[in-house]
Amino acid sequence: MASIEQVKAALAQAAEQGNATTMQIRAAIEATEQTLARLQAVAAGTGHPAIVEAIARAEQSKQRLIEAMALIQGSSEAARNYMNVLG
């Protein structure tokens, strides 16, 4: 059975990994925004269904990345809260 200190150390590592993952997702959001901007620039003046679909999917991707970032941040916070419960 793991000691409280071992559990706290593992929780700290999980929280830090969550922070690293958050930074990676943030970078992916920025890259997705660049993709979206390029698609919107190309689409100016056209309403072709293929480009409309590309833009919609890029926007959906960005939204899901934002949701994923919020979830992993919540996970890290919950891990830190549990560390505090352990003392």
C-alpha positions in Angstrom: 0.0 0.0 0.0 1.3 3.4 -0.9 2.1 6.0 1.8 0.3 9.3 1.9 3.5 11.0 0.7 3.7 8.7 -2.3 0.1 9.4 -3.2 0.6 13.1 -2.8 3.7 12.9 -5.1 1.8 11.0 -7.7 -1.0 13.5 -7.5 1.5 16.4 -8.0 3.0 14.6 -11.0 -0.5 14.1 -12.5 -1.4 17.8 -11.9 1.9 18.9 -13.5 1.3 16.6 -16.5 -2.2 18.2 -16.8 -0.5 21.6 -16.9 1.9 20.5 -19.6 -1.1 19.0 -21.6 -2.9 22.3 -21.2 0.0 24.1 -22.8 0.0 21.7 -25.7 -3.7 22.1 -26.2 -3.3 25.9 -26.1 -0.7 25.6 -28.9 -3.1 23.4 -30.9 -5.8 26.0 -30.4 -3.5 28.7 -31.8 -2.6 26.5 -34.8 -6.3 25.8 -35.4 -7.0 29.5 -35.3 -4.3 30.1 -37.9 -5.8 27.4 -40.1 -9.3 28.9 -39.7 -8.0 32.3 -40.6 -6.4 30.9 -43.8 -9.6 29.1 -44.7 -11.7 32.2 -44.1 -9.3 34.3 -46.3 -9.5 31.8 -49.1 -13.3 31.6 -48.8 -13.8 35.3 -49.1 -16.3 35.8 -51.9 -17.3 32.2 -52.3 -19.9 30.1 -50.7 -18.8 26.7 -52.1 -20.0 23.9 -49.9 -16.5 22.4 -49.6 -14.9 25.5 -48.1 -17.9 26.1 -45.9 -17.5 22.6 -44.6 -13.8 23.1 -44.0 -14.4 26.2 -42.0 -17.2 24.6 -40.0 -15.0 21.6 -39.1 -12.1 23.9 -38.2 -14.4 25.9 -35.9 -15.7 22.7 -34.4 -12.2 21.4 -33.8 -11.3 24.7 -32.0 -14.3 24.4 -29.8 -13.5 20.8 -28.9 -9.9 21.7 -28.1 -11.2 24.5 -25.8 -13.5 22.0 -24.1 -10.6 19.5 -23.7 -8.4 22.2 -22.2 -11.1 23.1 -19.6 -11.5 19.4 -18.7 -7.8 18.8 -18.2 -7.5 22.0 -16.2 -10.4 20.7 -14.0 -8.6 17.4 -13.6 -5.4 19.1 -12.4 -7.3 21.3 -10.0 -9.2 18.2 -8.6 -5.8 16.4 -8.1 -4.4 19.4 -6.3 -7.5 19.7 -4.1 -7.2 16.0 -3.1 -3.5 16.6 -2.2 -4.8 19.4 0.1 -7.3 17.0 1.6 -4.5 14.5 2.4 -2.7 17.3 4.2 
